[in-house]
């Protein structure tokens, strides 16, 4: 029987796998100097602080506050902030501070619409051309995760592992396009979904995780049959239900 004592440890390999858009472009400078490296560090630390709850959606922070919070110099922070403003995660107000985006349901709908636009053709391509071994690996990972979490509650570390498997599945599908621009756009849409969930205090639970994974398994079953139409339909149904969960409807 699977040991349910440490879901995060058991799925640590899933957390380490890059998500869509992980190879994002650096701020517009040659990627050679210390400032460039620190700009990347500032970007990573900002996202960690935002999605980890240390920065609240809708908050207005000064440059000095962010410098202290992220522990980076002012120059690299400014580069990172310009990059984040271009992505839509914040607005820089020259005299009143940095305003973190406050998400709304319209942003959620637009984000899922963008995800579907990008992932629908990717799902068809993946269903048609992915190696059966890769599909079987994803099926096995989902079944194993369900066995680990069924009938138990789990903590924050476990929730991060569940989210990592969710991202891993979609990263594999979007990766079928072999298009870095699509991956970057998809990652931006994912950031907005995570921001909405954070603002609405969305939390994974055993029931939500199992429901999500079973929807993934329905998509994967169609992909394994090479039924591209069924895979696309299952993906659309999954996104519809996922958006409802993010809105707190189900």
FIKOLZA-1660 file (N, C-alpha, C; in steps of 0.1 Angstrom, whole numbers, plus 5000, padded with zeros to 4 digits):
% residues 250
   i   px   py   pz ch aa at
   1 5008 4988 5000  A  X  N
   1 5000 5000 5000  A  X CA
   1 5009 5012 5000  A  X  C
   2 5005 5022 4993  A  X  N
   2 5013 5035 4992  A  X CA
   2 5013 5042 5005  A  X  C
   3 5025 5047 5009  A  X  N
   3 5026 5054 5021  A  X CA
   3 5021 5068 5019  A  X  C
   4 5011 5072 5027  A  X  N
   4 5005 5085 5025  A  X CA
   4 5010 5096 5035  A  X  C
   5 5022 5093 5041  A  X  N
   5 5027 5102 5052  A  X CA
   5 5034 5114 5046  A  X  C
   6 5038 5113 5034  A  X  N
   6 5046 5124 5028  A  X CA
   6 5044 5125 5013  A  X  C
   7 5033 5131 5009  A  X  N
   7 5030 5133 4995  A  X CA
   7 5040 5141 4988  A  X  C
   8 5045 5152 4995  A  X  N
   8 5054 5161 4988  A  X CA
   8 5067 5154 4985  A  X  C
   9 5072 5147 4995  A  X  N
   9 5085 5140 4993  A  X CA
   9 5083 5129 4982  A  X  C
  10 5072 5122 4982  A  X  N
  10 5070 5112 4972  A  X CA
  10 5069 5118 4958  A  X  C
  11 5064 5130 4956  A  X  N
  11 5063 5136 4943  A  X CA
  11 5073 5147 4941  A  X  C
  12 5084 5147 4948  A  X  N
  12 5094 5158 4947  A  X CA
  12 5099 5159 4933  A  X  C
  13 5100 5148 4925  A  X  N
  13 5105 5150 4911  A  X CA
  13 5095 5158 4903  A  X  C
  14 5082 5158 4906  A  X  N
  14 5073 5166 4899  A  X CA
  14 5075 5181 4901  A  X  C
  15 5078 5184 4914  A  X  N
  15 5080 5198 4917  A  X CA
  15 5092 5204 4910  A  X  C
  16 5102 5196 4907  A  X  N
  16 5114 5201 4901  A  X CA
  16 5113 5203 4886  A  X  C
  17 5103 5197 4880  A  X  N
  17 5101 5198 4866  A  X CA
  17 5097 5212 4862  A  X  C
  18 5103 5219 4852  A  X  N
  18 5099 5232 4847  A  X CA
  18 5084 5233 4843  A  X  C
  19 5078 5244 4846  A  X  N
  19 5064 5246 4841  A  X CA
  19 5065 5253 4828  A  X  C
  20 5053 5255 4821  A  X  N
  20 5053 5262 4809  A  X CA
  20 5059 5276 4810  A  X  C
  21 5068 5280 4801  A  X  N
  21 5074 5294 4801  A  X CA
  21 5085 5295 4811  A  X  C
  22 5090 5284 4817  A  X  N
  22 5100 5285 4827  A  X CA
  22 5113 5292 4821  A  X  C
  23 5115 5291 4808  A  X  N
  23 5126 5297 4801  A  X CA
  23 5122 5311 4796  A  X  C
  24 5117 5319 4805  A  X  N
  24 5112 5333 4802  A  X CA
  24 5124 5341 4798  A  X  C
  25 5121 5351 4790  A  X  N
  25 5132 5361 4786  A  X CA
  25 5136 5369 4798  A  X  C
  26 5148 5373 4799  A  X  N
  26 5153 5382 4809  A  X CA
  26 5148 5396 4806  A  X  C
  27 5149 5406 4815  A  X  N
  27 5147 5420 4812  A  X CA
  27 5156 5423 4800  A  X  C
  28 5153 5433 4793  A  X  N
  28 5159 5436 4780  A  X CA
  28 5173 5442 4782  A  X  C
  29 5183 5433 4785  A  X  N
  29 5197 5436 4786  A  X CA
  29 5205 5424 4782  A  X  C
  30 5217 5425 4778  A  X  N
  30 5225 5413 4776  A  X CA
  30 5227 5405 4788  A  X  C
  31 5225 5392 4787  A  X  N
  31 5225 5383 4799  A  X CA
  31 5239 5380 4803  A  X  C
  32 5247 5390 4807  A  X  N
  32 5261 5387 4810  A  X CA
  32 5265 5393 4824  A  X  C
  33 5260 5405 4828  A  X  N
  33 5265 5412 4839  A  X CA
  33 5258 5408 4852  A  X  C
  34 5264 5413 4863  A  X  N
  34 5258 5410 4876  A  X CA
  34 5244 5415 4877  A  X  C
  35 5241 5427 4872  A  X  N
  35 5228 5433 4872  A  X CA
  35 5217 5424 4866  A  X  C
  36 5222 5417 4854  A  X  N
  36 5212 5408 4848  A  X CA
  36 5209 5396 4856  A  X  C
  37 5219 5391 4863  A  X  N
  37 5217 5379 4872  A  X CA
  37 5208 5383 4883  A  X  C
  38 5211 5395 4889  A  X  N
  38 5203 5400 4900  A  X CA
  38 5188 5403 4896  A  X  C
  39 5187 5407 4883  A  X  N
  39 5173 5410 4878  A  X CA
  39 5165 5397 4878  A  X  C
  40 5172 5386 4873  A  X  N
  40 5165 5373 4873  A  X CA
  40 5162 5368 4887  A  X  C
  41 5171 5371 4897  A  X  N
  41 5168 5367 4911  A  X CA
  41 5157 5375 4916  A  X  C
  42 5156 5388 4913  A  X  N
  42 5145 5397 4917  A  X CA
  42 5132 5392 4911  A  X  C
  43 5132 5388 4899  A  X  N
  43 5119 5382 4893  A  X CA
  43 5115 5370 4900  A  X  C
  44 5124 5360 4902  A  X  N
  44 5120 5348 4909  A  X CA
  44 5116 5351 4923  A  X  C
  45 5122 5360 4930  A  X  N
  45 5118 5363 4944  A  X CA
  45 5105 5370 4945  A  X  C
  46 5102 5378 4935  A  X  N
  46 5089 5385 4935  A  X CA
  46 5078 5375 4933  A  X  C
  47 5080 5366 4923  A  X  N
  47 5069 5356 4921  A  X CA
  47 5067 5347 4933  A  X  C
  48 5078 5343 4939  A  X  N
  48 5078 5335 4951  A  X CA
  48 5070 5342 4962  A  X  C
  49 5073 5355 4964  A  X  N
  49 5066 5363 4974  A  X CA
  49 5052 5365 4971  A  X  C
  50 5049 5367 4958  A  X  N
  50 5035 5370 4955  A  X CA
  50 5027 5357 4956  A  X  C
  51 5031 5346 4950  A  X  N
  51 5023 5334 4950  A  X CA
  51 5024 5326 4963  A  X  C
  52 5034 5330 4972  A  X  N
  52 5035 5324 4985  A  X CA
  52 5028 5332 4995  A  X  C
  53 5022 5343 4992  A  X  N
  53 5013 5351 5001  A  X CA
  53 5020 5362 5008  A  X  C
  54 5033 5364 5006  A  X  N
  54 5040 5375 5013  A  X CA
  54 5037 5389 5007  A  X  C
  55 5032 5389 4995  A  X  N
  55 5027 5401 4988  A  X CA
  55 5013 5399 4985  A  X  C
  56 5004 5408 4988  A  X  N
  56 4990 5406 4986  A  X CA
  56 4985 5413 4973  A  X  C
  57 4977 5406 4966  A  X  N
  57 4971 5413 4954  A  X CA
  57 4964 5425 4957  A  X  C
  58 4966 5436 4950  A  X  N
  58 4960 5449 4952  A  X CA
  58 4968 5458 4961  A  X  C
  59 4979 5453 4967  A  X  N
  59 4987 5461 4976  A  X CA
  59 4995 5471 4968  A  X  C
  60 4998 5482 4975  A  X  N
  60 5006 5493 4969  A  X CA
  60 5019 5493 4978  A  X  C
  61 5030 5491 4972  A  X  N
  61 5043 5490 4979  A  X CA
  61 5053 5500 4973  A  X  C
  62 5061 5505 4982  A  X  N
  62 5072 5514 4977  A  X CA
  62 5083 5506 4972  A  X  C
  63 5091 5512 4964  A  X  N
  63 5103 5506 4959  A  X CA
  63 5112 5501 4970  A  X  C
  64 5113 5510 4981  A  X  N
  64 5122 5506 4992  A  X CA
  64 5117 5494 4999  A  X  C
  65 5103 5493 5001  A  X  N
  65 5097 5481 5007  A  X CA
  65 5101 5468 4999  A  X  C
  66 5100 5469 4986  A  X  N
  66 5102 5457 4978  A  X CA
  66 5117 5454 4978  A  X  C
  67 5126 5464 4978  A  X  N
  67 5140 5462 4979  A  X CA
  67 5143 5454 4992  A  X  C
  68 5137 5458 5003  A  X  N
  68 5140 5450 5016  A  X CA
  68 5134 5436 5015  A  X  C
  69 5121 5436 5010  A  X  N
  69 5115 5423 5010  A  X CA
  69 5122 5412 5001  A  X  C
  70 5126 5417 4990  A  X  N
  70 5132 5408 4980  A  X CA
  70 5148 5407 4982  A  X  C
  71 5153 5416 4990  A  X  N
  71 5168 5416 4993  A  X CA
  71 5176 5417 4980  A  X  C
  72 5172 5427 4972  A  X  N
  72 5180 5429 4959  A  X CA
  72 5183 5444 4958  A  X  C
  73 5193 5448 4951  A  X  N
  73 5196 5462 4949  A  X CA
  73 5185 5469 4941  A  X  C
  74 5185 5483 4941  A  X  N
  74 5175 5490 4934  A  X CA
  74 5175 5489 4919  A  X  C
  75 5187 5489 4913  A  X  N
  75 5188 5488 4899  A  X CA
  75 5182 5475 4893  A  X  C
  76 5186 5463 4898  A  X  N
  76 5180 5451 4893  A  X CA
  76 5165 5450 4896  A  X  C
  77 5161 5456 4907  A  X  N
  77 5147 5456 4911  A  X CA
  77 5139 5464 4900  A  X  C
  78 5144 5475 4896  A  X  N
  78 5137 5483 4886  A  X CA
  78 5136 5476 4873  A  X  C
  79 5146 5469 4869  A  X  N
  79 5145 5461 4857  A  X CA
  79 5135 5450 4858  A  X  C
  80 5134 5444 4870  A  X  N
  80 5125 5433 4872  A  X CA
  80 5110 5439 4872  A  X  C
  81 5109 5450 4878  A  X  N
  81 5095 5456 4879  A  X CA
  81 5090 5460 4865  A  X  C
  82 5099 5465 4857  A  X  N
  82 5095 5469 4843  A  X CA
  82 5090 5456 4836  A  X  C
  83 5097 5445 4838  A  X  N
  83 5094 5432 4832  A  X CA
  83 5080 5428 4837  A  X  C
  84 5078 5428 4850  A  X  N
  84 5066 5424 4856  A  X CA
  84 5054 5433 4852  A  X  C
  85 5057 5446 4850  A  X  N
  85 5046 5454 4845  A  X CA
  85 5042 5451 4831  A  X  C
  86 5052 5447 4822  A  X  N
  86 5049 5443 4809  A  X CA
  86 5041 5430 4809  A  X  C
  87 5043 5421 4819  A  X  N
  87 5035 5409 4820  A  X CA
  87 5021 5411 4825  A  X  C
  88 5019 5423 4831  A  X  N
  88 5005 5426 4836  A  X CA
  88 5003 5423 4851  A  X  C
  89 5014 5420 4858  A  X  N
  89 5013 5416 4872  A  X CA
  89 5013 5428 4882  A  X  C
  90 5017 5439 4877  A  X  N
  90 5017 5451 4885  A  X CA
  90 5018 5464 4877  A  X  C
  91 5015 5475 4883  A  X  N
  91 5016 5488 4876  A  X CA
  91 5025 5497 4884  A  X  C
  92 5035 5503 4877  A  X  N
  92 5044 5512 4884  A  X CA
  92 5038 5527 4883  A  X  C
  93 5036 5532 4895  A  X  N
  93 5031 5546 4896  A  X CA
  93 5043 5555 4901  A  X  C
  94 5048 5563 4892  A  X  N
  94 5061 5570 4895  A  X CA
  94 5061 5577 4909  A  X  C
  95 5050 5583 4913  A  X  N
  95 5050 5590 4926  A  X CA
  95 5042 5584 4937  A  X  C
  96 5035 5573 4935  A  X  N
  96 5027 5567 4945  A  X CA
  96 5030 5552 4948  A  X  C
  97 5040 5546 4941  A  X  N
  97 5044 5533 4945  A  X CA
  97 5041 5522 4934  A  X  C
  98 5043 5510 4937  A  X  N
  98 5040 5499 4928  A  X CA
  98 5028 5492 4933  A  X  C
  99 5018 5492 4924  A  X  N
  99 5005 5486 4927  A  X CA
  99 5004 5471 4921  A  X  C
 100 5002 5462 4930  A  X  N
 100 5001 5448 4926  A  X CA
 100 4987 5446 4920  A  X  C
 101 4987 5439 4909  A  X  N
 101 4974 5437 4902  A  X CA
 101 4963 5430 4912  A  X  C
 102 4952 5436 4912  A  X  N
 102 4940 5430 4919  A  X CA
 102 4932 5423 4909  A  X  C
 103 4931 5409 4909  A  X  N
 103 4924 5402 4899  A  X CA
 103 4909 5402 4900  A  X  C
 104 4902 5400 4890  A  X  N
 104 4888 5399 4890  A  X CA
 104 4883 5387 4881  A  X  C
 105 4870 5385 4881  A  X  N
 105 4865 5373 4874  A  X CA
 105 4867 5375 4859  A  X  C
 106 4867 5387 4854  A  X  N
 106 4870 5389 4839  A  X CA
 106 4884 5384 4836  A  X  C
 107 4894 5388 4845  A  X  N
 107 4907 5383 4842  A  X CA
 107 4908 5368 4842  A  X  C
 108 4900 5361 4851  A  X  N
 108 4900 5347 4852  A  X CA
 108 4895 5341 4839  A  X  C
 109 4884 5347 4834  A  X  N
 109 4878 5342 4822  A  X CA
 109 4887 5344 4810  A  X  C
 110 4894 5355 4809  A  X  N
 110 4903 5358 4798  A  X CA
 110 4915 5348 4799  A  X  C
 111 4920 5345 4812  A  X  N
 111 4931 5336 4813  A  X CA
 111 4928 5322 4809  A  X  C
 112 4916 5317 4812  A  X  N
 112 4912 5304 4808  A  X CA
 112 4909 5303 4793  A  X  C
 113 4904 5314 4788  A  X  N
 113 4902 5315 4773  A  X CA
 113 4916 5314 4766  A  X  C
 114 4926 5321 4771  A  X  N
 114 4939 5321 4765  A  X CA
 114 4945 5307 4766  A  X  C
 115 4944 5301 4778  A  X  N
 115 4949 5287 4780  A  X CA
 115 4942 5278 4770  A  X  C
 116 4929 5279 4768  A  X  N
 116 4922 5270 4759  A  X CA
 116 4927 5272 4745  A  X  C
 117 4928 5285 4741  A  X  N
 117 4933 5288 4727  A  X CA
 117 4946 5281 4724  A  X  C
 118 4955 5281 4734  A  X  N
 118 4968 5276 4732  A  X CA
 118 4969 5261 4734  A  X  C
 119 4961 5256 4743  A  X  N
 119 4962 5242 4747  A  X CA
 119 4953 5232 4738  A  X  C
 120 4943 5238 4732  A  X  N
 120 4934 5229 4724  A  X CA
 120 4942 5223 4712  A  X  C
 121 4949 5231 4704  A  X  N
 121 4957 5225 4693  A  X CA
 121 4969 5217 4699  A  X  C
 122 4974 5221 4710  A  X  N
 122 4985 5213 4716  A  X CA
 122 4980 5199 4720  A  X  C
 123 4968 5198 4726  A  X  N
 123 4962 5186 4730  A  X CA
 123 4960 5176 4718  A  X  C
 124 4955 5182 4707  A  X  N
 124 4953 5174 4695  A  X CA
 124 4967 5169 4690  A  X  C
 125 4977 5177 4690  A  X  N
 125 4990 5173 4686  A  X CA
 125 4996 5162 4695  A  X  C
 126 4995 5165 4708  A  X  N
 126 5000 5155 4718  A  X CA
 126 4993 5142 4716  A  X  C
 127 4980 5142 4715  A  X  N
 127 4972 5129 4713  A  X CA
 127 4976 5122 4701  A  X  C
 128 4980 5129 4690  A  X  N
 128 4983 5123 4678  A  X CA
 128 4998 5118 4677  A  X  C
 129 5007 5125 4684  A  X  N
 129 5021 5122 4682  A  X CA
 129 5029 5118 4695  A  X  C
 130 5024 5120 4707  A  X  N
 130 5032 5117 4719  A  X CA
 130 5035 5102 4719  A  X  C
 131 5046 5099 4725  A  X  N
 131 5050 5085 4727  A  X CA
 131 5040 5079 4737  A  X  C
 132 5036 5066 4735  A  X  N
 132 5027 5060 4745  A  X CA
 132 5034 5059 4758  A  X  C
 133 5047 5057 4758  A  X  N
 133 5054 5056 4771  A  X CA
 133 5053 5069 4779  A  X  C
 134 5053 5081 4772  A  X  N
 134 5051 5093 4779  A  X CA
 134 5037 5095 4785  A  X  C
 135 5027 5091 4777  A  X  N
 135 5013 5091 4781  A  X CA
 135 5012 5082 4793  A  X  C
 136 5017 5070 4792  A  X  N
 136 5016 5060 4803  A  X CA
 136 5023 5065 4816  A  X  C
 137 5034 5072 4814  A  X  N
 137 5041 5078 4826  A  X CA
 137 5032 5088 4833  A  X  C
 138 5025 5097 4825  A  X  N
 138 5016 5106 4831  A  X CA
 138 5004 5100 4838  A  X  C
 139 4999 5089 4831  A  X  N
 139 4987 5082 4837  A  X CA
 139 4992 5076 4851  A  X  C
 140 5003 5070 4851  A  X  N
 140 5008 5063 4863  A  X CA
 140 5010 5073 4874  A  X  C
 141 5016 5085 4871  A  X  N
 141 5018 5096 4881  A  X CA
 141 5005 5100 4887  A  X  C
 142 4995 5102 4878  A  X  N
 142 4982 5106 4884  A  X CA
 142 4975 5096 4892  A  X  C
 143 4976 5083 4888  A  X  N
 143 4970 5073 4896  A  X CA
 143 4977 5071 4909  A  X  C
 144 4990 5072 4909  A  X  N
 144 4998 5071 4921  A  X CA
 144 4994 5083 4931  A  X  C
 145 4993 5095 4925  A  X  N
 145 4989 5106 4934  A  X CA
 145 4975 5104 4940  A  X  C
 146 4966 5100 4932  A  X  N
 146 4953 5097 4938  A  X CA
 146 4953 5087 4949  A  X  C
 147 4961 5076 4947  A  X  N
 147 4962 5066 4958  A  X CA
 147 4968 5072 4970  A  X  C
 148 4978 5081 4969  A  X  N
 148 4984 5087 4980  A  X CA
 148 4975 5096 4988  A  X  C
 149 4966 5104 4981  A  X  N
 149 4958 5114 4988  A  X CA
 149 4944 5110 4991  A  X  C
 150 4939 5099 4985  A  X  N
 150 4925 5095 4988  A  X CA
 150 4923 5092 5002  A  X  C
 151 4913 5098 5008  A  X  N
 151 4909 5095 5022  A  X CA
 151 4917 5102 5032  A  X  C
 152 4924 5113 5028  A  X  N
 152 4932 5120 5038  A  X CA
 152 4932 5135 5035  A  X  C
 153 4934 5143 5045  A  X  N
 153 4937 5157 5043  A  X CA
 153 4952 5159 5042  A  X  C
 154 4956 5170 5036  A  X  N
 154 4970 5172 5035  A  X CA
 154 4973 5187 5037  A  X  C
 155 4986 5190 5040  A  X  N
 155 4990 5203 5043  A  X CA
 155 4995 5211 5031  A  X  C
 156 5002 5222 5034  A  X  N
 156 5006 5231 5024  A  X CA
 156 5016 5225 5015  A  X  C
 157 5026 5217 5020  A  X  N
 157 5036 5211 5012  A  X CA
 157 5029 5201 5003  A  X  C
 158 5019 5193 5007  A  X  N
 158 5012 5184 4999  A  X CA
 158 5005 5191 4988  A  X  C
 159 4999 5203 4991  A  X  N
 159 4991 5210 4981  A  X CA
 159 5001 5215 4970  A  X  C
 160 5013 5219 4974  A  X  N
 160 5023 5223 4964  A  X CA
 160 5027 5212 4955  A  X  C
 161 5027 5200 4960  A  X  N
 161 5030 5188 4952  A  X CA
 161 5019 5185 4942  A  X  C
 162 5007 5187 4947  A  X  N
 162 4995 5185 4938  A  X CA
 162 4995 5195 4927  A  X  C
 163 4998 5207 4930  A  X  N
 163 4998 5218 4920  A  X CA
 163 5009 5215 4910  A  X  C
 164 5020 5210 4915  A  X  N
 164 5032 5207 4906  A  X CA
 164 5028 5196 4896  A  X  C
 165 5020 5186 4900  A  X  N
 165 5016 5176 4891  A  X CA
 165 5006 5182 4881  A  X  C
 166 4997 5191 4885  A  X  N
 166 4988 5197 4876  A  X CA
 166 4996 5205 4866  A  X  C
 167 5006 5213 4870  A  X  N
 167 5014 5221 4861  A  X CA
 167 5022 5212 4851  A  X  C
 168 5027 5201 4857  A  X  N
 168 5035 5191 4849  A  X CA
 168 5026 5186 4837  A  X  C
 169 5014 5182 4840  A  X  N
 169 5006 5177 4829  A  X CA
 169 5004 5187 4818  A  X  C
 170 5000 5199 4822  A  X  N
 170 4997 5209 4812  A  X CA
 170 5010 5213 4805  A  X  C
 171 5021 5213 4812  A  X  N
 171 5034 5217 4805  A  X CA
 171 5037 5207 4795  A  X  C
 172 5035 5194 4797  A  X  N
 172 5038 5184 4787  A  X CA
 172 5029 5186 4775  A  X  C
 173 5017 5189 4777  A  X  N
 173 5008 5191 4766  A  X CA
 173 5012 5203 4758  A  X  C
 174 5013 5215 4764  A  X  N
 174 5017 5227 4757  A  X CA
 174 5031 5225 4750  A  X  C
 175 5040 5217 4757  A  X  N
 175 5053 5215 4751  A  X CA
 175 5052 5208 4738  A  X  C
 176 5041 5201 4734  A  X  N
 176 5040 5195 4721  A  X CA
 176 5041 5205 4710  A  X  C
 177 5037 5217 4712  A  X  N
 177 5038 5227 4702  A  X CA
 177 5052 5231 4698  A  X  C
 178 5061 5229 4708  A  X  N
 178 5076 5232 4706  A  X CA
 178 5077 5247 4701  A  X  C
 179 5069 5255 4708  A  X  N
 179 5069 5270 4705  A  X CA
 179 5072 5278 4717  A  X  C
 180 5084 5284 4719  A  X  N
 180 5087 5291 4731  A  X CA
 180 5078 5303 4733  A  X  C
 181 5073 5309 4723  A  X  N
 181 5063 5320 4724  A  X CA
 181 5050 5316 4730  A  X  C
 182 5045 5304 4726  A  X  N
 182 5033 5299 4731  A  X CA
 182 5035 5295 4746  A  X  C
 183 5047 5290 4749  A  X  N
 183 5050 5286 4763  A  X CA
 183 5050 5298 4772  A  X  C
 184 5056 5309 4767  A  X  N
 184 5056 5322 4775  A  X CA
 184 5042 5327 4777  A  X  C
 185 5034 5328 4767  A  X  N
 185 5020 5332 4768  A  X CA
 185 5012 5324 4777  A  X  C
 186 5014 5311 4777  A  X  N
 186 5007 5301 4785  A  X CA
 186 5011 5304 4800  A  X  C
 187 5024 5306 4802  A  X  N
 187 5029 5308 4816  A  X CA
 187 5023 5321 4822  A  X  C
 188 5021 5331 4813  A  X  N
 188 5015 5344 4818  A  X CA
 188 5000 5341 4822  A  X  C
 189 4993 5333 4814  A  X  N
 189 4979 5330 4817  A  X CA
 189 4979 5322 4830  A  X  C
 190 4988 5313 4832  A  X  N
 190 4989 5305 4845  A  X CA
 190 4991 5314 4857  A  X  C
 191 5000 5324 4855  A  X  N
 191 5002 5334 4866  A  X CA
 191 4990 5341 4870  A  X  C
 192 4982 5345 4860  A  X  N
 192 4969 5352 4863  A  X CA
 192 4959 5343 4870  A  X  C
 193 4959 5330 4866  A  X  N
 193 4950 5321 4873  A  X CA
 193 4954 5319 4887  A  X  C
 194 4967 5318 4889  A  X  N
 194 4973 5316 4903  A  X CA
 194 4970 5329 4911  A  X  C
 195 4970 5340 4905  A  X  N
 195 4967 5353 4912  A  X CA
 195 4953 5353 4916  A  X  C
 196 4944 5349 4908  A  X  N
 196 4929 5349 4911  A  X CA
 196 4927 5339 4923  A  X  C
 197 4933 5328 4922  A  X  N
 197 4931 5318 4932  A  X CA
 197 4937 5323 4946  A  X  C
 198 4948 5330 4945  A  X  N
 198 4954 5335 4957  A  X CA
 198 4945 5346 4963  A  X  C
 199 4939 5355 4955  A  X  N
 199 4931 5365 4960  A  X CA
 199 4917 5360 4965  A  X  C
 200 4913 5349 4960  A  X  N
 200 4900 5343 4965  A  X CA
 200 4902 5332 4975  A  X  C
 201 4915 5331 4980  A  X  N
 201 4918 5322 4991  A  X CA
 201 4915 5308 4987  A  X  C
 202 4917 5305 4974  A  X  N
 202 4915 5291 4969  A  X CA
 202 4925 5282 4974  A  X  C
 203 4921 5270 4979  A  X  N
 203 4930 5260 4984  A  X CA
 203 4926 5247 4979  A  X  C
 204 4937 5239 4975  A  X  N
 204 4935 5225 4971  A  X CA
 204 4930 5218 4983  A  X  C
 205 4921 5208 4981  A  X  N
 205 4917 5198 4991  A  X CA
 205 4918 5185 4985  A  X  C
 206 4916 5174 4993  A  X  N
 206 4917 5161 4988  A  X CA
 206 4906 5159 4976  A  X  C
 207 4894 5164 4979  A  X  N
 207 4884 5162 4969  A  X CA
 207 4887 5170 4956  A  X  C
 208 4892 5182 4957  A  X  N
 208 4895 5190 4945  A  X CA
 208 4906 5184 4937  A  X  C
 209 4917 5179 4944  A  X  N
 209 4928 5173 4938  A  X CA
 209 4924 5160 4930  A  X  C
 210 4916 5152 4937  A  X  N
 210 4912 5139 4930  A  X CA
 210 4903 5142 4918  A  X  C
 211 4894 5152 4919  A  X  N
 211 4886 5156 4908  A  X CA
 211 4894 5161 4896  A  X  C
 212 4904 5169 4899  A  X  N
 212 4913 5175 4889  A  X CA
 212 4921 5163 4882  A  X  C
 213 4926 5154 4890  A  X  N
 213 4934 5144 4884  A  X CA
 213 4926 5134 4876  A  X  C
 214 4913 5131 4880  A  X  N
 214 4905 5123 4872  A  X CA
 214 4901 5129 4859  A  X  C
 215 4900 5143 4859  A  X  N
 215 4897 5150 4846  A  X CA
 215 4909 5148 4837  A  X  C
 216 4921 5149 4843  A  X  N
 216 4934 5147 4835  A  X CA
 216 4934 5133 4830  A  X  C
 217 4930 5124 4838  A  X  N
 217 4930 5110 4833  A  X CA
 217 4921 5107 4822  A  X  C
 218 4909 5114 4822  A  X  N
 218 4900 5113 4811  A  X CA
 218 4906 5118 4798  A  X  C
 219 4914 5129 4799  A  X  N
 219 4921 5135 4787  A  X CA
 219 4932 5125 4783  A  X  C
 220 4939 5120 4792  A  X  N
 220 4950 5111 4789  A  X CA
 220 4945 5098 4783  A  X  C
 221 4933 5093 4787  A  X  N
 221 4928 5080 4782  A  X CA
 221 4924 5082 4767  A  X  C
 222 4919 5094 4764  A  X  N
 222 4915 5097 4750  A  X CA
 222 4928 5098 4742  A  X  C
 223 4938 5105 4748  A  X  N
 223 4951 5106 4741  A  X CA
 223 4958 5092 4738  A  X  C
 224 4956 5083 4748  A  X  N
 224 4962 5070 4746  A  X CA
 224 4955 5062 4734  A  X  C
 225 4942 5065 4733  A  X  N
 225 4935 5059 4722  A  X CA
 225 4938 5066 4708  A  X  C
 226 4945 5077 4709  A  X  N
 226 4948 5085 4697  A  X CA
 226 4935 5091 4692  A  X  C
 227 4926 5094 4701  A  X  N
 227 4913 5100 4697  A  X CA
 227 4914 5115 4700  A  X  C
 228 4918 5122 4690  A  X  N
 228 4921 5136 4691  A  X CA
 228 4909 5144 4694  A  X  C
 229 4897 5141 4689  A  X  N
 229 4885 5148 4691  A  X CA
 229 4881 5146 4706  A  X  C
 230 4882 5134 4711  A  X  N
 230 4878 5131 4724  A  X CA
 230 4887 5138 4734  A  X  C
 231 4900 5138 4731  A  X  N
 231 4910 5145 4740  A  X CA
 231 4907 5160 4741  A  X  C
 232 4904 5166 4729  A  X  N
 232 4900 5180 4729  A  X CA
 232 4888 5183 4737  A  X  C
 233 4877 5175 4735  A  X  N
 233 4865 5176 4743  A  X CA
 233 4867 5175 4758  A  X  C
 234 4875 5165 4762  A  X  N
 234 4878 5163 4776  A  X CA
 234 4886 5175 4782  A  X  C
 235 4895 5180 4774  A  X  N
 235 4902 5192 4778  A  X CA
 235 4893 5204 4781  A  X  C
 236 4884 5206 4771  A  X  N
 236 4874 5217 4773  A  X CA
 236 4866 5215 4785  A  X  C
 237 4861 5203 4787  A  X  N
 237 4853 5201 4799  A  X CA
 237 4861 5203 4812  A  X  C
 238 4874 5199 4812  A  X  N
 238 4883 5201 4823  A  X CA
 238 4884 5216 4826  A  X  C
 239 4887 5224 4816  A  X  N
 239 4889 5238 4818  A  X CA
 239 4876 5245 4823  A  X  C
 240 4865 5241 4818  A  X  N
 240 4852 5246 4823  A  X CA
 240 4850 5244 4838  A  X  C
 241 4853 5231 4842  A  X  N
 241 4851 5228 4856  A  X CA
 241 4862 5235 4865  A  X  C
 242 4875 5235 4859  A  X  N
 242 4885 5242 4867  A  X CA
 242 4882 5257 4869  A  X  C
 243 4877 5263 4859  A  X  N
 243 4873 5277 4861  A  X CA
 243 4862 5279 4871  A  X  C
 244 4853 5270 4871  A  X  N
 244 4842 5271 4881  A  X CA
 244 4848 5268 4895  A  X  C
 245 4858 5259 4897  A  X  N
 245 4864 5257 4910  A  X CA
 245 4871 5270 4914  A  X  C
 246 4878 5276 4905  A  X  N
 246 4886 5288 4908  A  X CA
 246 4877 5299 4913  A  X  C
 247 4865 5300 4907  A  X  N
 247 4855 5310 4911  A  X CA
 247 4847 5306 4923  A  X  C
 248 4849 5294 4928  A  X  N
 248 4843 5290 4940  A  X CA
 248 4829 5284 4938  A  X  C
 249 4825 5281 4926  A  X  N
 249 4812 5276 4923  A  X CA
 249 4810 5262 4927  A  X  C
 250 4821 5254 4924  A  X  N
 250 4820 5240 4928  A  X CA
 250 4832 5236 4936  A  X  C
% end
